[in-house]
Amino acid sequence: MRDGRTDGRLVHRPCSDSRAHKEGGSMVYPSTFSIVAVDPATDELGIAVASKFLAVGAVVPWARAGAGAVATQSYANVSYGPRGLELLAAGYSAQETLEQLLADDPDRELRQVGIVDARGGAATFTGSGCHAWAGGRTGSGYAVQGNILVGPEVVNAMAETFEATPGPLAVRLLAALAAGDRAGGDRRGRQSAALLVVKEHGGYGGYTDRMIDLRVDDHVNPVGELQRLYDIWRLYFEKPSPEDRLPLEGALLQELQELMRTLGYYQGPAHGVWDEATRQAYATLIGNENFEERIPPGADWIDRSVLEYLRDRAIRRAVASEETHRGEEFGTTSR
């Protein structure tokens, strides 16, 4: 095998367009740039991917908590996903998994794949039949790869940004994806992007391991839209830090009552008393606004991010109401 673990070195294979894959009699040139990675500190595994291809998130990213993550692309053999995860779960390293998958594939030279295992091992492969520019790079706990790119600067920018960015794995993955996009990304343009992160019991309610699964299937700016969706995900599902939990009392409770009244959740006075009407209104707000994963039932506190969200919504509601009122007045006086 000519590609695989690279220990931070850029791997580039000369890629020939003469081996183009055909479907329905026409040439198909699916292209992608992706990063697969693991955070050993949190046991999170994930993939971020973008492409000039419809719904790339339905094809490329595969991950299993405690096992590893796989990105299969460039005439993707989607069986690499589930088969690769089975091998990783059985204890195979990223490199061993890659070798096993390629050994069984007569069309291996059309494939591009990146793999990480839960222990931090990484491997990448770019077949000689991929379309230029194509190549990959690995580092500690990550693999970056892409095909039909503007050049090697795309994967270099992704790797360097991932290494330099602090924070949760999803933040680092999206920063790397955005860096690749800014560096030129897919030389044919933009269409879709996806983010998948898994962690044991990390899914909604703790029932599954699918912690984050966001997809932009068809958009003029898919990477930017994916970031917007992730920001919304953080608001709804990210657990607030203890210092961001503000007790609902005094002036803050009065403000909450005013906000809930503006938003239609509360009809009582803003008296700053945590009474039954306020408690029920707050519980209804949490449920209706989908904050139940962030703020538990019966909580007598609010976190800073939710407070800012409610303030913004109340302002927009008041502005909309004023514009409607003015429109009604104009309509009355003009008749």
DRENDO-1510 file (C-alpha; in Angstrom, 1 decimal, always signed):
<recs>
REC; n; res; u; v; w
REC; 1; MET; +0.0; +0.0; +0.0 .
REC; 2; ARG; +1.5; +3.3; -1.1 .
REC; 3; ASP; -0.5; +5.6; +1.1 .
REC; 4; GLY; -1.5; +5.3; +4.8 .
REC; 5; ARG; +0.0; +6.6; +8.0 .
REC; 6; THR; +1.9; +9.8; +7.1 .
REC; 7; ASP; +2.9; +11.2; +10.5 .
REC; 8; GLY; +2.1; +14.7; +9.5 .
REC; 9; ARG; +3.5; +14.6; +6.0 .
REC; 10; LEU; +1.5; +15.5; +3.0 .
REC; 11; VAL; +0.6; +12.6; +0.8 .
REC; 12; HIS; -0.1; +13.3; -2.9 .
REC; 13; ARG; -0.8; +10.9; -5.6 .
REC; 14; PRO; -0.7; +11.9; -9.3 .
REC; 15; CYS; -4.3; +11.5; -10.3 .
REC; 16; SER; -5.5; +10.6; -13.8 .
REC; 17; ASP; -8.8; +11.7; -15.2 .
REC; 18; SER; -8.6; +8.8; -17.6 .
REC; 19; ARG; -10.1; +6.5; -15.0 .
REC; 20; ALA; -13.3; +8.5; -14.5 .
REC; 21; HIS; -16.2; +6.5; -13.1 .
REC; 22; LYS; -19.4; +6.3; -15.3 .
REC; 23; GLU; -23.0; +6.2; -14.2 .
REC; 24; GLY; -25.8; +6.1; -16.7 .
REC; 25; GLY; -23.4; +6.8; -19.5 .
REC; 26; SER; -22.1; +10.1; -18.1 .
REC; 27; MET; -19.0; +11.0; -16.3 .
REC; 28; VAL; -19.4; +11.5; -12.5 .
REC; 29; TYR; -16.7; +13.4; -10.6 .
REC; 30; PRO; -17.8; +13.4; -6.9 .
REC; 31; SER; -15.3; +15.4; -4.9 .
REC; 32; THR; -14.8; +16.1; -1.2 .
REC; 33; PHE; -12.6; +17.5; +1.5 .
REC; 34; SER; -12.9; +16.1; +4.9 .
REC; 35; ILE; -11.3; +15.7; +8.3 .
REC; 36; VAL; -11.8; +12.7; +10.7 .
REC; 37; ALA; -10.5; +13.1; +14.3 .
REC; 38; VAL; -10.7; +12.0; +17.9 .
REC; 39; ASP; -10.4; +13.9; +21.1 .
REC; 40; PRO; -8.9; +11.5; +23.7 .
REC; 41; ALA; -9.7; +13.8; +26.6 .
REC; 42; THR; -13.5; +13.6; +25.9 .
REC; 43; ASP; -13.6; +10.3; +24.0 .
REC; 44; GLU; -15.4; +12.1; +21.1 .
REC; 45; LEU; -14.9; +11.0; +17.5 .
REC; 46; GLY; -16.0; +13.0; +14.5 .
REC; 47; ILE; -16.0; +14.0; +10.9 .
REC; 48; ALA; -16.5; +17.3; +9.1 .
REC; 49; VAL; -16.9; +17.2; +5.3 .
REC; 50; ALA; -17.8; +19.5; +2.4 .
REC; 51; SER; -18.3; +18.9; -1.3 .
REC; 52; LYS; -19.7; +20.0; -4.6 .
REC; 53; PHE; -22.0; +17.0; -4.3 .
REC; 54; LEU; -25.6; +16.7; -3.1 .
REC; 55; ALA; -26.1; +15.6; +0.5 .
REC; 56; VAL; -22.5; +14.6; +1.2 .
REC; 57; GLY; -23.4; +13.8; +4.8 .
REC; 58; ALA; -25.5; +10.8; +3.6 .
REC; 59; VAL; -22.4; +9.2; +2.0 .
REC; 60; VAL; -19.1; +10.1; +3.5 .
REC; 61; PRO; -19.1; +10.3; +7.4 .
REC; 62; TRP; -19.3; +7.2; +9.6 .
REC; 63; ALA; -18.4; +7.0; +13.3 .
REC; 64; ARG; -19.0; +4.7; +16.3 .
REC; 65; ALA; -18.3; +5.7; +19.9 .
REC; 66; GLY; -15.4; +3.8; +21.4 .
REC; 67; ALA; -14.3; +2.5; +18.0 .
REC; 68; GLY; -13.4; +5.1; +15.5 .
REC; 69; ALA; -14.4; +7.3; +12.5 .
REC; 70; VAL; -14.3; +6.8; +8.8 .
REC; 71; ALA; -14.6; +9.2; +5.8 .
REC; 72; THR; -15.1; +7.3; +2.5 .
REC; 73; GLN; -15.1; +9.5; -0.6 .
REC; 74; SER; -14.0; +9.7; -4.3 .
REC; 75; TYR; -16.4; +7.2; -5.9 .
REC; 76; ALA; -17.1; +6.3; -2.4 .
REC; 77; ASN; -17.3; +2.6; -1.5 .
REC; 78; VAL; -19.9; +3.2; +1.2 .
REC; 79; SER; -19.3; -0.3; +2.6 .
REC; 80; TYR; -16.0; +1.1; +4.0 .
REC; 81; GLY; -18.1; +2.9; +6.6 .
REC; 82; PRO; -19.9; +0.1; +8.4 .
REC; 83; ARG; -17.1; -2.5; +7.6 .
REC; 84; GLY; -14.4; -0.1; +8.8 .
REC; 85; LEU; -16.3; +0.6; +12.1 .
REC; 86; GLU; -16.7; -3.2; +12.7 .
REC; 87; LEU; -12.9; -3.6; +12.3 .
REC; 88; LEU; -12.2; -0.7; +14.5 .
REC; 89; ALA; -14.6; -2.0; +17.2 .
REC; 90; ALA; -12.8; -5.4; +17.0 .
REC; 91; GLY; -9.5; -3.7; +18.0 .
REC; 92; TYR; -7.9; -3.1; +14.6 .
REC; 93; SER; -5.9; +0.2; +14.4 .
REC; 94; ALA; -6.7; +2.8; +11.8 .
REC; 95; GLN; -3.9; +1.7; +9.6 .
REC; 96; GLU; -4.8; -2.0; +9.9 .
REC; 97; THR; -8.4; -1.2; +9.1 .
REC; 98; LEU; -7.4; +0.8; +6.1 .
REC; 99; GLU; -5.2; -2.0; +4.8 .
REC; 100; GLN; -8.0; -4.6; +5.3 .
REC; 101; LEU; -10.6; -2.4; +3.4 .
REC; 102; LEU; -8.3; -1.8; +0.5 .
REC; 103; ALA; -7.2; -5.4; +0.2 .
REC; 104; ASP; -10.8; -6.5; -0.5 .
REC; 105; ASP; -11.5; -3.8; -3.1 .
REC; 106; PRO; -10.6; -4.3; -6.7 .
REC; 107; ASP; -11.3; -0.6; -7.4 .
REC; 108; ARG; -9.2; +0.6; -4.6 .
REC; 109; GLU; -7.3; +3.1; -6.8 .
REC; 110; LEU; -10.6; +5.1; -7.3 .
REC; 111; ARG; -11.0; +5.5; -3.5 .
REC; 112; GLN; -10.1; +8.1; -1.0 .
REC; 113; VAL; -10.5; +7.4; +2.7 .
REC; 114; GLY; -9.5; +8.7; +6.1 .
REC; 115; ILE; -9.7; +6.8; +9.3 .
REC; 116; VAL; -9.0; +7.4; +13.0 .
REC; 117; ASP; -9.2; +4.9; +15.8 .
REC; 118; ALA; -10.3; +5.6; +19.4 .
REC; 119; ARG; -6.7; +5.4; +20.6 .
REC; 120; GLY; -5.6; +8.3; +18.4 .
REC; 121; GLY; -4.2; +6.4; +15.4 .
REC; 122; ALA; -4.8; +7.9; +12.0 .
REC; 123; ALA; -4.5; +6.8; +8.4 .
REC; 124; THR; -5.3; +8.2; +5.0 .
REC; 125; PHE; -5.3; +6.9; +1.5 .
REC; 126; THR; -5.7; +8.4; -2.0 .
REC; 127; GLY; -5.9; +6.1; -5.0 .
REC; 128; SER; -4.2; +6.9; -8.3 .
REC; 129; GLY; -7.6; +7.1; -10.0 .
REC; 130; CYS; -8.8; +10.1; -8.0 .
REC; 131; HIS; -9.0; +13.4; -9.7 .
REC; 132; ALA; -6.4; +16.2; -9.3 .
REC; 133; TRP; -5.6; +17.7; -7.0 .
REC; 134; ALA; -6.0; +14.9; -4.5 .
REC; 135; GLY; -4.1; +13.9; -1.4 .
REC; 136; GLY; -4.1; +13.7; +2.4 .
REC; 137; ARG; -2.3; +14.4; +5.6 .
REC; 138; THR; -2.4; +12.9; +9.1 .
REC; 139; GLY; -1.3; +14.1; +12.5 .
REC; 140; SER; -1.9; +13.1; +16.1 .
REC; 141; GLY; -5.5; +12.0; +16.2 .
REC; 142; TYR; -6.7; +13.2; +12.8 .
REC; 143; ALA; -6.6; +12.6; +9.1 .
REC; 144; VAL; -7.4; +15.2; +6.4 .
REC; 145; GLN; -8.0; +14.3; +2.7 .
REC; 146; GLY; -9.6; +15.7; -0.4 .
REC; 147; ASN; -9.9; +15.3; -4.1 .
REC; 148; ILE; -10.7; +17.7; -7.0 .
REC; 149; LEU; -9.2; +20.5; -4.9 .
REC; 150; VAL; -7.6; +23.7; -6.0 .
REC; 151; GLY; -4.3; +22.3; -4.5 .
REC; 152; PRO; -2.4; +21.0; -1.5 .
REC; 153; GLU; -3.0; +24.3; +0.4 .
REC; 154; VAL; -6.5; +23.0; +1.2 .
REC; 155; VAL; -5.5; +20.0; +3.3 .
REC; 156; ASN; -2.5; +21.9; +4.7 .
REC; 157; ALA; -4.8; +24.7; +5.9 .
REC; 158; MET; -7.2; +22.2; +7.4 .
REC; 159; ALA; -4.5; +20.3; +9.3 .
REC; 160; GLU; -2.8; +23.4; +10.6 .
REC; 161; THR; -6.0; +25.0; +11.7 .
REC; 162; PHE; -7.2; +21.8; +13.5 .
REC; 163; GLU; -3.9; +21.6; +15.4 .
REC; 164; ALA; -4.0; +25.3; +16.4 .
REC; 165; THR; -7.7; +25.6; +17.4 .
REC; 166; PRO; -8.6; +25.0; +21.1 .
REC; 167; GLY; -12.0; +23.9; +22.3 .
REC; 168; PRO; -14.4; +21.0; +21.8 .
REC; 169; LEU; -13.8; +18.6; +18.9 .
REC; 170; ALA; -16.8; +20.0; +16.9 .
REC; 171; VAL; -15.4; +23.5; +17.1 .
REC; 172; ARG; -12.0; +22.3; +15.9 .
REC; 173; LEU; -13.5; +20.2; +13.1 .
REC; 174; LEU; -15.6; +23.1; +11.8 .
REC; 175; ALA; -12.6; +25.5; +12.0 .
REC; 176; ALA; -10.6; +23.1; +9.9 .
REC; 177; LEU; -13.4; +22.8; +7.4 .
REC; 178; ALA; -13.8; +26.5; +7.1 .
REC; 179; ALA; -10.0; +26.9; +6.6 .
REC; 180; GLY; -10.1; +24.4; +3.8 .
REC; 181; ASP; -13.1; +26.3; +2.2 .
REC; 182; ARG; -11.2; +29.6; +2.5 .
REC; 183; ALA; -8.2; +28.0; +0.9 .
REC; 184; GLY; -10.2; +27.2; -2.2 .
REC; 185; GLY; -11.8; +23.9; -1.3 .
REC; 186; ASP; -13.4; +21.9; -4.1 .
REC; 187; ARG; -12.3; +23.6; -7.4 .
REC; 188; ARG; -15.7; +23.0; -8.9 .
REC; 189; GLY; -17.6; +25.0; -6.3 .
REC; 190; ARG; -19.8; +24.4; -3.2 .
REC; 191; GLN; -23.0; +22.5; -2.5 .
REC; 192; SER; -23.1; +20.5; +0.7 .
REC; 193; ALA; -21.5; +20.0; +4.1 .
REC; 194; ALA; -21.9; +17.8; +7.2 .
REC; 195; LEU; -20.7; +17.4; +10.8 .
REC; 196; LEU; -20.9; +14.1; +12.7 .
REC; 197; VAL; -19.7; +13.7; +16.3 .
REC; 198; VAL; -20.2; +10.6; +18.5 .
REC; 199; LYS; -19.7; +10.0; +22.2 .
REC; 200; GLU; -21.0; +7.2; +24.4 .
REC; 201; HIS; -24.5; +8.3; +25.6 .
REC; 202; GLY; -23.9; +11.7; +24.0 .
REC; 203; GLY; -27.1; +11.7; +22.0 .
REC; 204; TYR; -30.4; +13.3; +22.9 .
REC; 205; GLY; -31.5; +12.1; +26.3 .
REC; 206; GLY; -28.4; +9.9; +26.6 .
REC; 207; TYR; -30.1; +7.1; +24.7 .
REC; 208; THR; -27.7; +7.0; +21.7 .
REC; 209; ASP; -24.1; +7.9; +20.9 .
REC; 210; ARG; -24.9; +10.2; +18.1 .
REC; 211; MET; -24.0; +13.5; +19.8 .
REC; 212; ILE; -24.1; +15.9; +16.8 .
REC; 213; ASP; -25.4; +15.1; +13.3 .
REC; 214; LEU; -25.9; +18.2; +11.2 .
REC; 215; ARG; -26.2; +18.3; +7.4 .
REC; 216; VAL; -26.5; +21.0; +4.8 .
REC; 217; ASP; -27.6; +19.1; +1.7 .
REC; 218; ASP; -27.8; +21.9; -0.9 .
REC; 219; HIS; -26.7; +25.5; -0.3 .
REC; 220; VAL; -24.7; +28.3; -1.9 .
REC; 221; ASN; -22.5; +28.5; +1.3 .
REC; 222; PRO; -22.8; +25.1; +2.9 .
REC; 223; VAL; -19.8; +25.5; +5.3 .
REC; 224; GLY; -21.1; +28.8; +6.6 .
REC; 225; GLU; -24.6; +27.4; +7.0 .
REC; 226; LEU; -23.2; +24.3; +8.8 .
REC; 227; GLN; -21.5; +26.7; +11.3 .
REC; 228; ARG; -24.8; +28.5; +11.8 .
REC; 229; LEU; -26.6; +25.2; +12.5 .
REC; 230; TYR; -23.9; +24.2; +15.0 .
REC; 231; ASP; -24.3; +27.5; +16.8 .
REC; 232; ILE; -28.0; +26.7; +17.2 .
REC; 233; TRP; -27.2; +23.2; +18.3 .
REC; 234; ARG; -24.9; +24.7; +21.0 .
REC; 235; LEU; -27.7; +26.9; +22.2 .
REC; 236; TYR; -30.2; +24.0; +22.5 .
REC; 237; PHE; -28.1; +21.1; +23.7 .
REC; 238; GLU; -24.7; +22.2; +25.1 .
REC; 239; LYS; -24.7; +22.0; +28.9 .
REC; 240; PRO; -24.0; +25.4; +30.5 .
REC; 241; SER; -21.0; +25.8; +32.8 .
REC; 242; PRO; -21.8; +26.3; +36.5 .
REC; 243; GLU; -20.6; +29.9; +36.4 .
REC; 244; ASP; -23.1; +30.6; +33.6 .
REC; 245; ARG; -26.1; +29.4; +35.6 .
REC; 246; LEU; -27.8; +32.6; +37.0 .
REC; 247; PRO; -30.2; +32.2; +39.9 .
REC; 248; LEU; -33.6; +33.5; +39.2 .
REC; 249; GLU; -34.2; +36.1; +41.9 .
REC; 250; GLY; -34.5; +39.8; +42.3 .
REC; 251; ALA; -34.0; +42.0; +39.2 .
REC; 252; LEU; -33.2; +39.1; +37.0 .
REC; 253; LEU; -36.4; +37.3; +37.8 .
REC; 254; GLN; -38.3; +40.5; +37.1 .
REC; 255; GLU; -36.6; +40.7; +33.8 .
REC; 256; LEU; -37.5; +37.1; +33.0 .
REC; 257; GLN; -41.1; +37.8; +33.8 .
REC; 258; GLU; -41.1; +40.8; +31.5 .
REC; 259; LEU; -39.5; +38.7; +28.7 .
REC; 260; MET; -41.9; +35.9; +29.1 .
REC; 261; ARG; -44.8; +38.4; +29.0 .
REC; 262; THR; -43.5; +39.9; +25.8 .
REC; 263; LEU; -43.2; +36.4; +24.3 .
REC; 264; GLY; -46.6; +35.3; +25.4 .
REC; 265; TYR; -45.7; +32.8; +28.1 .
REC; 266; TYR; -46.7; +34.9; +31.2 .
REC; 267; GLN; -49.6; +37.2; +31.9 .
REC; 268; GLY; -48.8; +38.2; +35.5 .
REC; 269; PRO; -46.9; +41.2; +37.0 .
REC; 270; ALA; -43.1; +41.5; +36.9 .
REC; 271; HIS; -42.9; +41.4; +40.7 .
REC; 272; GLY; -39.7; +39.3; +41.1 .
REC; 273; VAL; -41.4; +36.6; +43.1 .
REC; 274; TRP; -40.9; +32.9; +42.1 .
REC; 275; ASP; -44.6; +32.0; +42.4 .
REC; 276; GLU; -46.5; +29.1; +40.8 .
REC; 277; ALA; -47.6; +31.2; +37.8 .
REC; 278; THR; -44.0; +32.1; +37.1 .
REC; 279; ARG; -42.7; +28.6; +37.5 .
REC; 280; GLN; -45.3; +27.1; +35.2 .
REC; 281; ALA; -44.6; +29.8; +32.6 .
REC; 282; TYR; -40.9; +29.1; +32.7 .
REC; 283; ALA; -41.5; +25.4; +32.4 .
REC; 284; THR; -43.7; +26.0; +29.3 .
REC; 285; LEU; -41.0; +28.3; +27.8 .
REC; 286; ILE; -38.3; +25.7; +28.3 .
REC; 287; GLY; -40.4; +23.0; +26.6 .
REC; 288; ASN; -41.7; +25.2; +23.7 .
REC; 289; GLU; -38.3; +26.6; +22.9 .
REC; 290; ASN; -36.6; +23.1; +23.1 .
REC; 291; PHE; -34.2; +23.9; +26.0 .
REC; 292; GLU; -35.1; +20.8; +28.0 .
REC; 293; GLU; -31.6; +19.3; +27.3 .
REC; 294; ARG; -29.9; +22.5; +28.5 .
REC; 295; ILE; -32.2; +23.5; +31.5 .
REC; 296; PRO; -33.7; +20.6; +33.5 .
REC; 297; PRO; -37.4; +20.6; +34.5 .
REC; 298; GLY; -38.0; +22.6; +37.7 .
REC; 299; ALA; -34.8; +24.6; +37.4 .
REC; 300; ASP; -34.8; +27.9; +39.3 .
REC; 301; TRP; -31.9; +29.3; +37.2 .
REC; 302; ILE; -31.3; +30.5; +33.7 .
REC; 303; ASP; -28.0; +30.4; +31.8 .
REC; 304; ARG; -26.4; +33.4; +30.1 .
REC; 305; SER; -26.8; +32.1; +26.5 .
REC; 306; VAL; -30.6; +31.4; +26.9 .
REC; 307; LEU; -31.0; +34.7; +28.6 .
REC; 308; GLU; -29.4; +36.5; +25.6 .
REC; 309; TYR; -31.5; +34.5; +23.2 .
REC; 310; LEU; -34.7; +35.5; +25.0 .
REC; 311; ARG; -33.7; +39.2; +25.1 .
REC; 312; ASP; -33.1; +39.1; +21.4 .
REC; 313; ARG; -36.4; +37.4; +20.7 .
REC; 314; ALA; -38.3; +39.8; +22.9 .
REC; 315; ILE; -36.7; +42.8; +21.0 .
REC; 316; ARG; -37.6; +41.3; +17.6 .
REC; 317; ARG; -41.1; +40.6; +18.8 .
REC; 318; ALA; -41.6; +44.1; +20.1 .
REC; 319; VAL; -40.2; +45.6; +16.8 .
REC; 320; ALA; -42.5; +43.4; +14.7 .
REC; 321; SER; -45.4; +44.4; +16.8 .
REC; 322; GLU; -44.6; +48.1; +16.5 .
REC; 323; GLU; -44.3; +47.7; +12.7 .
REC; 324; THR; -47.6; +45.9; +12.5 .
REC; 325; HIS; -49.2; +48.6; +14.6 .
REC; 326; ARG; -47.8; +51.4; +12.4 .
REC; 327; GLY; -49.1; +49.5; +9.3 .
REC; 328; GLU; -52.5; +49.3; +10.7 .
REC; 329; GLU; -52.5; +53.0; +11.6 .
REC; 330; PHE; -51.4; +53.9; +8.1 .
REC; 331; GLY; -54.1; +51.7; +6.6 .
REC; 332; THR; -56.7; +53.5; +8.7 .
REC; 333; THR; -55.6; +57.0; +8.0 .
REC; 334; SER; -55.2; +56.3; +4.2 .
REC; 335; ARG; -58.8; +55.1; +3.8 .
</recs>
